[in-house]
Amino acid sequence: MTKTWQKFLLKLDVKSRENLEIILLKIIKREFSDLDIKPVSWKKWFFRCRIWKIRIIYSYKNDLIVIEDIWYRWDIYKWL
């Protein structure tokens, strides 16, 4: 079963998808130096990464980074 953020990536054009995949790899490898990352204030252990008008929400679970969702700004925060 695919996650909603994986379906979202498939809907993007090729160039945007490649750029987001590079950013996702940076997040998973914990290379945060050039990314705009902030903690989500109302959820503990949740963080958001801002890229253009898209937000990536991820969390830490047992010392692993889990991508929770990827969507456009404002709409991403409704499910939290």
Stockholm file with secondary structure:
# STOCKHOLM 1.0

chainA/1-80         MTKTWQKFLLKLDVKSRENLEIILLKIIKREFSDLDIKPVSWKKWFFRCRIWKIRIIYSYKNDLIVIEDIWYRWDIYKWL
#=GR chainA/1-80 SS CCCHHHHHHHHSCHHHHHHHHHHHHHHHTTCCTTSEEEECTTSTTEEEEEETTEEEEEEEETTEEEEEEEEETTGGGGCC
#=GC SS_cons        CCCHHHHHHHHSCHHHHHHHHHHHHHHHTTCCTTSEEEECTTSTTEEEEEETTEEEEEEEETTEEEEEEEEETTGGGGCC
//
